Amino acid sequence: MLLRASEKILKDGTKILIQRLEETHHRGAFTCSRHPVLADFLNKHALQNANLGLSRTYVVTLPESNDVIGFCSLSNGSISPKVLPNEGKGLPRYDLPTAHIGRFAIDDKWQCKGLGGTLLFFALEVIVDASERLAAYVIDVFAKDQVAADFYMHNGFSPLRDDALHLFLPMKHAKIALAAAKSVE
Amino acid sequence: MKNKNHNNLDSRTEQATFIGEEHCHVEVSARDWQHIIQVAESNEINPALARAAMRYATPSK
C-alpha cells in the first residue's frame, strides 16, 4: 500500500501529522518570509497541480488542527547531460529518471524545531516506497539559497560541482539508510 | 469553431503550462553527469545521510 500519511513526534515531543494536501487544509496563514513564492505556491497552485497530475503535495499539521505548518511537493523528472563526457566508458547515454522535490517549506513560526528534517525524511519514505513501482535513479532538489542547500547537505544530499544549489541523493542510498533506521525502531 | 469542451481544454492547458513544476527535467554538465553516476554506483553511503535517517526516520508512530 502506498504511504499517504504518517504521525511523527518532534524532538520536543510535539506530535505532527503529515498527509496529502486536501481542500480542507487551511493554507492562508502559512508564511515563508525568506521565499514568499513558496507560500504563494501552496495557496494558489498546490491543489490544482495535484488535480492535474503535475505534483503531489504533502502537508504538516498538528493532529487537532487543519493549519498547514510545512509542506513539500513531489513529482517525477529526469536528468540528462548537456554533452556526453568523452571519457567514462559504460556511462548511460540516455536520461536518468529522478524523483523530484519541487517545493519544500516550513512556516516561519516552526523553524528550528526539527520539522524540516522530519518532513524531508517522510518525503524520502514516500519516494522510496513509490520507487518500488516506478523507478527513479536519484532524488533531486533545487535549493532556493545556500541556507537551504546546507540543510539538504546536512541530511545527506550531495551538491553538483557546477551548480551548488542543485543537489541529489541516490535512490539506492536512500533505501539502505531508511531500512537501517527502520531496523532499530 | 471550437465547442465548449475544447475551450475548457485550452483553458486547462494554459493553466497547466503556467503553473507546471519547475526543474523537472534538467541538463547537467558532463562532469556532473559523471559525478552523479559515480556517487550513485558507489556503495559508500554519505555519513550525513545515515545519521539523519537515524535522527528523523525513527520517531514515527
gemmi code that builds the backbone of each chain (N, CA, C; Angstrom):
import gemmi

chains = {
    "A": [
        ("MET", (0.837, -1.196, 0.000), (0.000, 0.000, 0.000), (0.881, 1.259, 0.000)),
        ("LEU", (0.509, 2.240, -0.774), (1.314, 3.452, -0.843), (1.203, 4.259, 0.442)),
        ("LEU", (2.332, 4.777, 0.874), (2.384, 5.595, 2.079), (1.717, 6.938, 1.800)),
        ("ARG", (0.657, 7.277, 2.523), (-0.078, 8.526, 2.270), (-0.092, 9.454, 3.475)),
        ("ALA", (0.072, 8.906, 4.676), (0.017, 9.753, 5.868), (0.843, 9.122, 6.975)),
        ("SER", (1.298, 9.972, 7.871), (2.121, 9.463, 8.956), (2.054, 10.418, 10.136)),
        ("GLU", (2.039, 9.834, 11.326), (2.137, 10.664, 12.525), (3.571, 10.584, 13.014)),
        ("LYS", (4.153, 11.721, 13.325), (5.557, 11.772, 13.775), (5.636, 12.561, 15.074)),
        ("ILE", (6.740, 12.391, 15.750), (6.964, 13.114, 17.002), (8.267, 13.901, 16.873)),
        ("LEU", (8.189, 15.205, 17.089), (9.384, 16.050, 17.018), (10.233, 15.868, 18.279)),
        ("LYS", (11.453, 16.407, 18.223), (12.370, 16.183, 19.356), (11.868, 16.793, 20.662)),
        ("ASP", (10.982, 17.821, 20.571), (10.448, 18.402, 21.812), (9.166, 17.699, 22.265)),
        ("GLY", (8.818, 16.599, 21.583), (7.647, 15.823, 21.982), (6.365, 16.197, 21.255)),
        ("THR", (6.410, 17.249, 20.434), (5.209, 17.672, 19.697), (4.823, 16.620, 18.657)),
        ("LYS", (3.560, 16.246, 18.661), (3.070, 15.306, 17.645), (2.637, 16.086, 16.410)),
        ("ILE", (2.999, 15.572, 15.248), (2.563, 16.199, 13.994), (1.972, 15.131, 13.085)),
        ("LEU", (1.185, 15.608, 12.138), (0.580, 14.716, 11.154), (1.040, 15.165, 9.768)),
        ("ILE", (1.499, 14.232, 8.964), (1.889, 14.558, 7.581), (0.986, 13.764, 6.657)),
        ("GLN", (0.339, 14.461, 5.735), (-0.589, 13.782, 4.835), (-0.732, 14.548, 3.525)),
        ("ARG", (-1.408, 13.925, 2.554), (-1.641, 14.582, 1.277), (-2.497, 15.827, 1.479)),
        ("LEU", (-2.163, 16.885, 0.766), (-2.933, 18.126, 0.818), (-4.361, 17.886, 0.321)),
        ("GLU", (-5.319, 18.409, 1.093), (-6.727, 18.332, 0.701), (-7.351, 19.723, 0.801)),
        ("GLU", (-8.525, 19.855, 0.207), (-9.187, 21.173, 0.213), (-9.479, 21.676, 1.615)),
        ("THR", (-9.640, 20.760, 2.550), (-9.990, 21.149, 3.919), (-8.815, 21.750, 4.689)),
        ("HIS", (-7.607, 21.628, 4.177), (-6.461, 22.189, 4.897), (-6.443, 23.716, 4.785)),
        ("HIS", (-6.120, 24.377, 5.896), (-6.044, 25.843, 5.911), (-4.644, 26.260, 5.468)),
        ("ARG", (-4.577, 26.977, 4.375), (-3.271, 27.345, 3.814), (-2.968, 28.836, 3.924)),
        ("GLY", (-4.020, 29.628, 4.213), (-3.875, 31.086, 4.172), (-2.911, 31.663, 5.193)),
        ("ALA", (-2.741, 30.999, 6.337), (-1.900, 31.566, 7.396), (-0.430, 31.154, 7.248)),
        ("PHE", (-0.137, 30.289, 6.281), (1.250, 29.824, 6.121), (2.138, 30.980, 5.651)),
        ("THR", (3.258, 31.177, 6.334), (4.176, 32.247, 5.930), (5.590, 31.705, 5.756)),
        ("CYS", (6.253, 32.210, 4.732), (7.655, 31.871, 4.488), (8.320, 33.177, 4.047)),
        ("SER", (8.823, 33.931, 5.034), (9.309, 35.283, 4.726), (10.554, 35.265, 3.844)),
        ("ARG", (11.355, 34.205, 3.926), (12.565, 34.150, 3.096), (12.215, 33.967, 1.619)),
        ("HIS", (11.159, 33.199, 1.377), (10.752, 32.936, -0.006), (9.221, 32.928, -0.085)),
        ("PRO", (8.605, 34.118, -0.137), (7.129, 34.178, -0.177), (6.524, 33.405, -1.349)),
        ("VAL", (7.295, 33.182, -2.390), (6.786, 32.452, -3.556), (6.365, 31.031, -3.169)),
        ("LEU", (6.947, 30.501, -2.107), (6.585, 29.146, -1.678), (5.198, 29.132, -1.040)),
        ("ALA", (4.897, 30.163, -0.227), (3.556, 30.276, 0.354), (2.540, 30.511, -0.758)),
        ("ASP", (2.936, 31.264, -1.758), (2.080, 31.542, -2.902), (1.745, 30.245, -3.647)),
        ("PHE", (2.747, 29.408, -3.817), (2.518, 28.118, -4.481), (1.512, 27.290, -3.688)),
        ("LEU", (1.709, 27.231, -2.366), (0.807, 26.439, -1.517), (-0.624, 26.951, -1.629)),
        ("ASN", (-0.771, 28.269, -1.605), (-2.108, 28.869, -1.615), (-2.807, 28.758, -2.959)),
        ("LYS", (-2.057, 28.966, -4.029), (-2.705, 29.114, -5.339), (-2.581, 27.889, -6.251)),
        ("HIS", (-1.506, 27.131, -6.126), (-1.235, 26.134, -7.166), (-1.148, 24.687, -6.708)),
        ("ALA", (-0.864, 24.457, -5.426), (-0.577, 23.085, -4.987), (-1.743, 22.128, -5.248)),
        ("LEU", (-2.957, 22.568, -4.905), (-4.114, 21.683, -5.113), (-4.379, 21.478, -6.596)),
        ("GLN", (-4.266, 22.559, -7.338), (-4.510, 22.483, -8.782), (-3.484, 21.556, -9.450)),
        ("ASN", (-2.228, 21.686, -9.039), (-1.196, 20.810, -9.596), (-1.488, 19.345, -9.285)),
        ("ALA", (-1.976, 19.092, -8.072), (-2.317, 17.715, -7.704), (-3.459, 17.206, -8.578)),
        ("ASN", (-4.469, 18.052, -8.797), (-5.608, 17.642, -9.624), (-5.200, 17.397, -11.066)),
        ("LEU", (-4.199, 18.145, -11.534), (-3.749, 17.994, -12.923), (-2.709, 16.879, -13.069)),
        ("GLY", (-2.297, 16.289, -11.956), (-1.296, 15.221, -12.032), (0.106, 15.743, -12.264)),
        ("LEU", (0.364, 16.999, -11.858), (1.701, 17.574, -12.049), (2.602, 17.332, -10.843)),
        ("SER", (2.007, 17.268, -9.682), (2.798, 17.011, -8.467), (1.857, 16.560, -7.353)),
        ("ARG", (2.447, 16.020, -6.318), (1.692, 15.678, -5.111), (2.262, 16.512, -3.975)),
        ("THR", (1.395, 17.178, -3.241), (1.866, 17.978, -2.113), (1.453, 17.313, -0.808)),
        ("TYR", (2.427, 17.208, 0.084), (2.193, 16.670, 1.427), (2.321, 17.817, 2.414)),
        ("VAL", (1.407, 17.864, 3.375), (1.406, 18.977, 4.328), (1.564, 18.457, 5.749)),
        ("VAL", (2.141, 19.319, 6.591), (2.283, 19.027, 8.015), (1.260, 19.859, 8.775)),
        ("THR", (0.552, 19.212, 9.689), (-0.358, 19.916, 10.596), (-0.164, 19.326, 11.997)),
        ("LEU", (-0.694, 20.011, 12.989), (-0.820, 19.371, 14.298), (-2.030, 18.445, 14.205)),
        ("PRO", (-2.056, 17.365, 14.978), (-3.141, 16.376, 14.821), (-4.538, 16.976, 14.988)),
        ("GLU", (-4.681, 18.000, 15.849), (-6.011, 18.538, 16.127), (-6.321, 19.779, 15.281)),
        ("SER", (-5.489, 20.078, 14.297), (-5.651, 21.310, 13.525), (-5.553, 21.023, 12.026)),
        ("ASN", (-6.140, 21.933, 11.237), (-6.010, 21.845, 9.780), (-5.058, 22.894, 9.227)),
        ("ASP", (-4.419, 23.673, 10.111), (-3.489, 24.716, 9.668), (-2.182, 24.095, 9.174)),
        ("VAL", (-1.786, 24.457, 7.977), (-0.549, 23.899, 7.408), (0.655, 24.622, 8.010)),
        ("ILE", (1.613, 23.838, 8.528), (2.825, 24.441, 9.110), (4.086, 24.040, 8.328)),
        ("GLY", (3.915, 23.204, 7.332), (5.029, 22.831, 6.462), (4.495, 22.035, 5.292)),
        ("PHE", (5.214, 22.024, 4.189), (4.751, 21.233, 3.043), (5.902, 20.913, 2.105)),
        ("CYS", (5.692, 19.896, 1.302), (6.634, 19.608, 0.213), (5.834, 19.069, -0.963)),
        ("SER", (6.326, 19.318, -2.173), (5.653, 18.779, -3.352), (6.625, 17.877, -4.106)),
        ("LEU", (6.103, 16.768, -4.578), (6.927, 15.748, -5.227), (6.412, 15.456, -6.627)),
        ("SER", (7.333, 15.166, -7.524), (6.937, 14.769, -8.880), (8.073, 13.945, -9.491)),
        ("ASN", (7.831, 13.464, -10.692), (8.891, 12.752, -11.410), (9.670, 13.743, -12.261)),
        ("GLY", (10.876, 13.361, -12.633), (11.666, 14.207, -13.506), (12.746, 13.395, -14.192)),
        ("SER", (13.698, 14.080, -14.766), (14.820, 13.383, -15.404), (16.017, 14.323, -15.488)),
        ("ILE", (17.176, 13.688, -15.596), (18.427, 14.434, -15.754), (19.126, 13.901, -16.998)),
        ("SER", (19.654, 14.810, -17.780), (20.461, 14.379, -18.929), (21.711, 15.249, -18.998)),
        ("PRO", (22.753, 14.767, -19.674), (23.966, 15.581, -19.805), (23.833, 16.566, -20.958)),
        ("LYS", (24.372, 17.782, -20.758), (24.379, 18.756, -21.860), (25.209, 18.196, -23.004)),
        ("VAL", (26.366, 17.645, -22.626), (27.256, 16.997, -23.591), (27.740, 15.716, -22.935)),
        ("LEU", (27.726, 14.640, -23.691), (28.223, 13.391, -23.106), (29.726, 13.497, -22.898)),
        ("PRO", (30.219, 13.068, -21.732), (31.655, 13.153, -21.484), (32.439, 12.268, -22.448)),
        ("ASN", (33.637, 12.713, -22.821), (34.477, 11.925, -23.734), (34.913, 10.622, -23.081)),
        ("GLU", (35.426, 10.753, -21.841), (35.829, 9.547, -21.134), (34.616, 8.984, -20.397)),
        ("GLY", (34.819, 7.928, -19.681), (33.711, 7.366, -18.914), (32.958, 6.314, -19.695)),
        ("LYS", (33.691, 5.335, -20.193), (33.062, 4.225, -20.905), (32.066, 3.538, -19.972)),
        ("GLY", (30.943, 3.193, -20.491), (29.959, 2.500, -19.668), (28.954, 3.431, -19.022)),
        ("LEU", (29.142, 4.749, -19.168), (28.148, 5.669, -18.622), (26.872, 5.602, -19.461)),
        ("PRO", (25.714, 5.766, -18.826), (24.467, 5.731, -19.598), (24.419, 6.847, -20.642)),
        ("ARG", (23.808, 6.576, -21.782), (23.716, 7.567, -22.867), (22.333, 8.217, -22.900)),
        ("TYR", (21.466, 7.831, -21.987), (20.096, 8.346, -22.005), (19.779, 9.064, -20.699)),
        ("ASP", (18.638, 9.766, -20.683), (18.202, 10.464, -19.466), (18.105, 9.506, -18.287)),
        ("LEU", (18.389, 10.039, -17.107), (18.204, 9.262, -15.883), (16.899, 9.695, -15.227)),
        ("PRO", (16.037, 8.743, -14.858), (14.787, 9.133, -14.182), (15.053, 9.592, -12.758)),
        ("THR", (14.335, 10.619, -12.341), (14.516, 11.152, -10.984), (13.171, 11.237, -10.257)),
        ("ALA", (13.267, 11.259, -8.951), (12.149, 11.706, -8.111), (12.530, 13.114, -7.689)),
        ("HIS", (11.639, 14.056, -7.922), (11.991, 15.466, -7.792), (11.246, 16.113, -6.625)),
        ("ILE", (12.001, 16.719, -5.717), (11.382, 17.508, -4.650), (11.249, 18.930, -5.199)),
        ("GLY", (10.034, 19.304, -5.562), (9.814, 20.571, -6.259), (9.790, 21.773, -5.323)),
        ("ARG", (8.953, 21.704, -4.318), (8.870, 22.785, -3.331), (8.933, 22.191, -1.936)),
        ("PHE", (9.555, 22.929, -1.042), (9.723, 22.443, 0.324), (9.815, 23.668, 1.224)),
        ("ALA", (8.943, 23.761, 2.218), (8.975, 24.952, 3.088), (8.375, 24.651, 4.452)),
        ("ILE", (8.916, 25.312, 5.445), (8.420, 25.239, 6.814), (7.972, 26.646, 7.220)),
        ("ASP", (6.831, 26.736, 7.877), (6.297, 28.025, 8.323), (7.309, 28.748, 9.227)),
        ("ASP", (7.357, 30.069, 9.114), (8.302, 30.876, 9.903), (8.258, 30.535, 11.395)),
        ("LYS", (7.070, 30.301, 11.911), (6.920, 30.074, 13.358), (7.422, 28.699, 13.783)),
        ("TRP", (7.673, 27.816, 12.812), (8.060, 26.442, 13.142), (9.494, 26.116, 12.720)),
        ("GLN", (10.289, 27.142, 12.520), (11.690, 26.915, 12.143), (12.476, 26.384, 13.344)),
        ("CYS", (13.529, 25.637, 13.076), (14.492, 25.182, 14.107), (13.877, 24.273, 15.161)),
        ("LYS", (12.865, 23.493, 14.788), (12.278, 22.545, 15.735), (12.425, 21.104, 15.243)),
        ("GLY", (13.191, 20.905, 14.170), (13.345, 19.559, 13.619), (12.232, 19.177, 12.655)),
        ("LEU", (11.362, 20.134, 12.357), (10.230, 19.838, 11.471), (10.704, 19.591, 10.030)),
        ("GLY", (11.697, 20.382, 9.588), (12.189, 20.239, 8.215), (12.783, 18.857, 7.970)),
        ("GLY", (13.629, 18.415, 8.890), (14.241, 17.085, 8.741), (13.198, 15.988, 8.780)),
        ("THR", (12.226, 16.141, 9.666), (11.166, 15.131, 9.782), (10.352, 15.062, 8.493)),
        ("LEU", (10.014, 16.234, 7.937), (9.255, 16.260, 6.685), (10.088, 15.711, 5.534)),
        ("LEU", (11.368, 16.079, 5.508), (12.226, 15.588, 4.426), (12.299, 14.062, 4.447)),
        ("PHE", (12.429, 13.494, 5.634), (12.532, 12.032, 5.677), (11.192, 11.349, 5.451)),
        ("PHE", (10.100, 12.017, 5.762), (8.800, 11.481, 5.341), (8.759, 11.459, 3.803)),
        ("ALA", (9.212, 12.558, 3.183), (9.224, 12.622, 1.709), (10.093, 11.500, 1.141)),
        ("LEU", (11.234, 11.253, 1.774), (12.103, 10.174, 1.288), (11.413, 8.818, 1.434)),
        ("GLU", (10.671, 8.638, 2.520), (9.929, 7.378, 2.696), (8.885, 7.212, 1.594)),
        ("VAL", (8.174, 8.291, 1.268), (7.170, 8.243, 0.199), (7.846, 7.895, -1.129)),
        ("ILE", (8.968, 8.561, -1.399), (9.668, 8.371, -2.671), (10.218, 6.943, -2.783)),
        ("VAL", (10.844, 6.475, -1.724), (11.407, 5.110, -1.753), (10.284, 4.090, -1.933)),
        ("ASP", (9.173, 4.319, -1.238), (8.013, 3.444, -1.363), (7.513, 3.428, -2.819)),
        ("ALA", (7.369, 4.619, -3.394), (6.871, 4.723, -4.781), (7.854, 4.129, -5.776)),
        ("SER", (9.153, 4.198, -5.456), (10.161, 3.723, -6.413), (10.145, 2.206, -6.578)),
        ("GLU", (9.443, 1.522, -5.685), (9.276, 0.075, -5.873), (8.359, -0.205, -7.065)),
        ("ARG", (7.552, 0.803, -7.427), (6.609, 0.626, -8.545), (7.002, 1.445, -9.758)),
        ("LEU", (7.658, 2.564, -9.533), (8.033, 3.456, -10.635), (9.477, 3.891, -10.394)),
        ("ALA", (10.376, 3.401, -11.227), (11.807, 3.549, -10.946), (12.284, 4.991, -11.012)),
        ("ALA", (13.192, 5.313, -10.121), (13.913, 6.588, -10.184), (15.337, 6.293, -9.729)),
        ("TYR", (16.290, 6.865, -10.412), (17.699, 6.577, -10.134), (18.228, 7.436, -8.990)),
        ("VAL", (17.848, 8.699, -9.013), (18.251, 9.613, -7.935), (17.059, 10.484, -7.529)),
        ("ILE", (17.181, 11.071, -6.343), (16.231, 12.078, -5.863), (16.950, 13.416, -6.024)),
        ("ASP", (16.295, 14.395, -6.627), (16.989, 15.673, -6.767), (16.131, 16.848, -6.308)),
        ("VAL", (16.814, 17.926, -6.002), (16.140, 19.117, -5.487), (16.963, 20.347, -5.850)),
        ("PHE", (16.274, 21.451, -6.106), (16.946, 22.741, -6.305), (16.719, 23.581, -5.062)),
        ("ALA", (17.804, 23.881, -4.341), (17.696, 24.721, -3.150), (17.493, 26.171, -3.577)),
        ("LYS", (16.666, 26.900, -2.814), (16.407, 28.308, -3.158), (17.604, 29.194, -2.828)),
        ("ASP", (18.395, 28.789, -1.846), (19.563, 29.592, -1.457), (20.564, 28.672, -0.743)),
        ("GLN", (21.683, 29.240, -0.316), (22.729, 28.415, 0.289), (22.291, 27.848, 1.646)),
        ("VAL", (21.451, 28.582, 2.366), (20.941, 28.074, 3.656), (20.162, 26.773, 3.416)),
        ("ALA", (19.324, 26.784, 2.401), (18.555, 25.580, 2.075), (19.482, 24.465, 1.584)),
        ("ALA", (20.481, 24.830, 0.781), (21.435, 23.812, 0.288), (22.159, 23.159, 1.468)),
        ("ASP", (22.532, 23.970, 2.460), (23.205, 23.427, 3.649), (22.291, 22.449, 4.395)),
        ("PHE", (21.006, 22.772, 4.437), (20.028, 21.878, 5.079), (20.015, 20.516, 4.368)),
        ("TYR", (19.959, 20.550, 3.046), (19.932, 19.279, 2.309), (21.249, 18.515, 2.478)),
        ("MET", (22.364, 19.232, 2.482), (23.663, 18.559, 2.677), (23.752, 17.953, 4.067)),
        ("HIS", (23.233, 18.658, 5.049), (23.221, 18.153, 6.431), (22.432, 16.845, 6.515)),
        ("ASN", (21.504, 16.682, 5.571), (20.670, 15.483, 5.569), (21.076, 14.477, 4.496)),
        ("GLY", (22.296, 14.608, 3.981), (22.852, 13.553, 3.143), (22.828, 13.782, 1.651)),
        ("PHE", (22.304, 14.911, 1.182), (22.314, 15.198, -0.253), (23.702, 15.711, -0.663)),
        ("SER", (24.045, 15.504, -1.915), (25.323, 15.993, -2.450), (25.058, 17.068, -3.496)),
        ("PRO", (25.811, 18.178, -3.444), (25.628, 19.219, -4.474), (26.351, 18.844, -5.761)),
        ("LEU", (25.841, 19.340, -6.879), (26.579, 19.174, -8.127), (27.796, 20.084, -8.093)),
        ("ARG", (28.808, 19.744, -8.878), (30.032, 20.545, -8.866), (29.854, 21.858, -9.623)),
        ("ASP", (29.017, 21.845, -10.652), (28.828, 23.057, -11.452), (27.553, 23.811, -11.105)),
        ("ASP", (26.813, 23.347, -10.117), (25.603, 24.046, -9.669), (25.360, 23.659, -8.215)),
        ("ALA", (25.901, 24.473, -7.308), (25.881, 24.130, -5.875), (24.472, 24.106, -5.291)),
        ("LEU", (23.505, 24.675, -6.009), (22.136, 24.687, -5.477), (21.290, 23.542, -6.048)),
        ("HIS", (21.885, 22.729, -6.892), (21.209, 21.530, -7.395), (21.838, 20.341, -6.676)),
        ("LEU", (21.013, 19.649, -5.879), (21.551, 18.570, -5.049), (20.838, 17.259, -5.361)),
        ("PHE", (21.527, 16.167, -5.079), (20.935, 14.866, -5.385), (21.279, 13.843, -4.312)),
        ("LEU", (20.486, 12.787, -4.314), (20.688, 11.669, -3.393), (20.358, 10.396, -4.158)),
        ("PRO", (21.294, 9.448, -4.270), (20.986, 8.218, -4.995), (19.846, 7.441, -4.316)),
        ("MET", (18.932, 6.940, -5.115), (17.801, 6.178, -4.562), (18.294, 4.974, -3.779)),
        ("LYS", (19.328, 4.324, -4.324), (19.867, 3.132, -3.661), (20.310, 3.471, -2.232)),
        ("HIS", (20.954, 4.610, -2.066), (21.438, 5.008, -0.743), (20.283, 5.361, 0.196)),
        ("ALA", (19.267, 6.031, -0.354), (18.108, 6.392, 0.473), (17.428, 5.125, 1.000)),
        ("LYS", (17.304, 4.125, 0.131), (16.671, 2.861, 0.546), (17.446, 2.211, 1.678)),
        ("ILE", (18.775, 2.145, 1.519), (19.619, 1.487, 2.529), (19.537, 2.238, 3.856)),
        ("ALA", (19.631, 3.572, 3.808), (19.627, 4.364, 5.042), (18.282, 4.252, 5.768)),
        ("LEU", (17.188, 4.291, 5.003), (15.878, 4.193, 5.643), (15.655, 2.798, 6.225)),
        ("ALA", (16.110, 1.780, 5.498), (15.957, 0.405, 6.004), (16.751, 0.234, 7.296)),
        ("ALA", (17.961, 0.819, 7.345), (18.787, 0.706, 8.547), (18.100, 1.406, 9.726)),
        ("ALA", (17.511, 2.578, 9.454), (16.838, 3.316, 10.531), (15.601, 2.564, 11.020)),
        ("LYS", (14.876, 1.945, 10.088), (13.666, 1.190, 10.468), (14.019, -0.025, 11.323)),
        ("SER", (15.180, -0.602, 11.036), (15.553, -1.848, 11.727), (15.836, -1.615, 13.209)),
        ("VAL", (16.083, -0.357, 13.613), (16.344, -0.096, 15.030), (15.116, 0.477, 15.743)),
        ("GLU", (13.986, 0.618, 15.011), (12.762, 1.137, 15.640), (12.275, 0.174, 16.699)),
    ],
    "B": [
        ("MET", (-15.230, 25.974, -35.705), (-15.428, 26.679, -34.428), (-15.287, 25.702, -33.264)),
        ("LYS", (-14.622, 26.132, -32.223), (-14.400, 25.249, -31.079), (-15.663, 25.111, -30.247)),
        ("ASN", (-15.900, 23.895, -29.767), (-17.026, 23.743, -28.861), (-16.581, 24.057, -27.432)),
        ("LYS", (-17.529, 23.961, -26.492), (-17.264, 24.353, -25.109), (-16.164, 23.473, -24.499)),
        ("ASN", (-16.192, 22.168, -24.805), (-15.186, 21.253, -24.244), (-13.779, 21.632, -24.675)),
        ("HIS", (-13.664, 22.007, -25.961), (-12.343, 22.408, -26.458), (-11.853, 23.657, -25.735)),
        ("ASN", (-12.790, 24.586, -25.511), (-12.403, 25.813, -24.807), (-11.938, 25.510, -23.394)),
        ("ASN", (-12.656, 24.592, -22.731), (-12.242, 24.198, -21.375), (-10.857, 23.570, -21.394)),
        ("LEU", (-10.620, 22.728, -22.400), (-9.325, 22.039, -22.508), (-8.216, 23.069, -22.731)),
        ("ASP", (-8.471, 24.033, -23.617), (-7.473, 25.084, -23.861), (-7.139, 25.825, -22.576)),
        ("SER", (-8.202, 26.150, -21.823), (-8.010, 26.893, -20.586), (-7.165, 26.103, -19.607)),
        ("ARG", (-7.477, 24.806, -19.454), (-6.714, 23.965, -18.521), (-5.275, 23.813, -18.985)),
        ("THR", (-5.074, 23.705, -20.293), (-3.722, 23.534, -20.807), (-2.877, 24.774, -20.529)),
        ("GLU", (-3.499, 25.957, -20.721), (-2.765, 27.189, -20.436), (-2.374, 27.270, -18.970)),
        ("GLN", (-3.328, 26.894, -18.093), (-3.036, 26.928, -16.662), (-1.915, 25.946, -16.333)),
        ("ALA", (-1.999, 24.743, -16.925), (-1.002, 23.718, -16.627), (0.380, 24.192, -17.046)),
        ("THR", (0.469, 24.857, -18.181), (1.759, 25.359, -18.638), (2.276, 26.416, -17.679)),
        ("PHE", (1.376, 27.255, -17.221), (1.767, 28.366, -16.371), (2.255, 27.910, -15.003)),
        ("ILE", (1.566, 26.920, -14.422), (1.895, 26.560, -13.047), (2.741, 25.289, -12.970)),
        ("GLY", (3.177, 24.758, -14.088), (3.892, 23.479, -14.083), (5.073, 23.455, -13.131)),
        ("GLU", (5.444, 22.275, -12.704), (6.562, 22.123, -11.782), (7.856, 22.549, -12.471)),
        ("GLU", (8.675, 23.317, -11.751), (9.930, 23.765, -12.356), (11.040, 22.748, -12.108)),
        ("HIS", (12.002, 22.748, -12.997), (13.209, 21.921, -12.857), (12.939, 20.417, -12.893)),
        ("CYS", (11.830, 19.988, -13.478), (11.588, 18.534, -13.532), (12.591, 17.862, -14.464)),
        ("HIS", (12.839, 18.470, -15.603), (13.883, 17.942, -16.474), (15.037, 18.938, -16.495)),
        ("VAL", (16.216, 18.454, -16.178), (17.369, 19.354, -16.165), (18.537, 18.732, -16.922)),
        ("GLU", (19.320, 19.598, -17.509), (20.557, 19.169, -18.145), (21.707, 19.565, -17.236)),
        ("VAL", (22.658, 18.654, -17.105), (23.812, 18.924, -16.247), (25.087, 18.831, -17.083)),
        ("SER", (26.165, 19.380, -16.536), (27.436, 19.354, -17.259), (27.951, 17.919, -17.346)),
        ("ALA", (28.888, 17.710, -18.248), (29.455, 16.367, -18.434), (30.101, 15.867, -17.141)),
        ("ARG", (30.802, 16.763, -16.439), (31.467, 16.273, -15.220), (30.456, 16.022, -14.102)),
        ("ASP", (29.330, 16.764, -14.075), (28.293, 16.455, -13.092), (27.583, 15.151, -13.440)),
        ("TRP", (27.423, 14.889, -14.721), (26.827, 13.618, -15.161), (27.663, 12.452, -14.618)),
        ("GLN", (28.969, 12.567, -14.789), (29.869, 11.528, -14.265), (29.799, 11.460, -12.741)),
        ("HIS", (29.771, 12.642, -12.119), (29.742, 12.718, -10.655), (28.503, 12.014, -10.099)),
        ("ILE", (27.341, 12.290, -10.679), (26.082, 11.681, -10.207), (26.177, 10.166, -10.292)),
        ("ILE", (26.685, 9.681, -11.422), (26.723, 8.228, -11.616), (27.778, 7.580, -10.714)),
        ("GLN", (28.902, 8.260, -10.549), (29.932, 7.710, -9.652), (29.416, 7.598, -8.221)),
        ("VAL", (28.757, 8.649, -7.747), (28.227, 8.619, -6.371), (27.135, 7.551, -6.264)),
        ("ALA", (26.241, 7.516, -7.254), (25.108, 6.587, -7.186), (25.551, 5.129, -7.266)),
        ("GLU", (26.608, 4.864, -8.015), (27.069, 3.476, -8.159), (27.973, 3.058, -7.005)),
        ("SER", (28.403, 4.007, -6.209), (29.250, 3.676, -5.062), (28.400, 3.023, -3.965)),
        ("ASN", (29.021, 2.128, -3.233), (28.311, 1.521, -2.104), (28.561, 2.291, -0.813)),
        ("GLU", (29.312, 3.374, -0.935), (29.640, 4.168, 0.239), (28.542, 5.210, 0.476)),
        ("ILE", (27.798, 5.045, 1.543), (26.697, 5.974, 1.837), (27.230, 7.195, 2.568)),
        ("ASN", (26.752, 8.358, 2.161), (27.117, 9.612, 2.814), (26.811, 9.493, 4.324)),
        ("PRO", (27.822, 9.646, 5.186), (27.572, 9.509, 6.635), (26.483, 10.465, 7.137)),
        ("ALA", (26.373, 11.639, 6.504), (25.326, 12.594, 6.911), (23.941, 11.998, 6.674)),
        ("LEU", (23.792, 11.216, 5.613), (22.509, 10.570, 5.325), (22.191, 9.524, 6.386)),
        ("ALA", (23.185, 8.713, 6.714), (22.975, 7.659, 7.711), (22.583, 8.268, 9.062)),
        ("ARG", (23.286, 9.348, 9.440), (22.988, 9.998, 10.727), (21.580, 10.599, 10.714)),
        ("ALA", (21.256, 11.284, 9.619), (19.953, 11.950, 9.533), (18.821, 10.925, 9.518)),
        ("ALA", (19.027, 9.813, 8.855), (17.980, 8.773, 8.813), (17.712, 8.250, 10.222)),
        ("MET", (18.757, 8.072, 11.006), (18.573, 7.610, 12.386), (17.849, 8.667, 13.223)),
        ("ARG", (18.133, 9.931, 12.895), (17.556, 11.039, 13.657), (16.068, 11.231, 13.338)),
        ("TYR", (15.736, 11.161, 12.068), (14.392, 11.557, 11.649), (13.475, 10.410, 11.233)),
        ("ALA", (14.031, 9.338, 10.710), (13.153, 8.293, 10.184), (12.613, 7.437, 11.314)),
        ("THR", (13.273, 7.455, 12.447), (12.888, 6.554, 13.531), (11.652, 6.999, 14.318)),
        ("PRO", (11.575, 8.277, 14.780), (10.446, 8.607, 15.657), (9.125, 8.735, 14.914)),
        ("SER", (8.553, 7.613, 14.557), (7.231, 7.625, 13.922), (6.298, 6.751, 14.738)),
        ("LYS", (5.003, 6.906, 14.454), (4.034, 6.131, 15.226), (2.898, 5.714, 14.308)),
    ],
}
model = gemmi.Model(1)
for chain_id, residues in chains.items():
    chain = gemmi.Chain(chain_id)
    for i, (resn, *xyz) in enumerate(residues, 1):
        res = gemmi.Residue()
        res.name, res.seqid = resn, gemmi.SeqId(i, " ")
        for name, pos in zip(("N", "CA", "C"), xyz):
            atom = gemmi.Atom()
            atom.name, atom.element = name, gemmi.Element(name[0])
            atom.pos, atom.b_iso = gemmi.Position(*pos), 0.0
            res.add_atom(atom)
        chain.add_residue(res)
    model.add_chain(chain)
structure = gemmi.Structure()
structure.add_model(model)
structure.setup_entities()
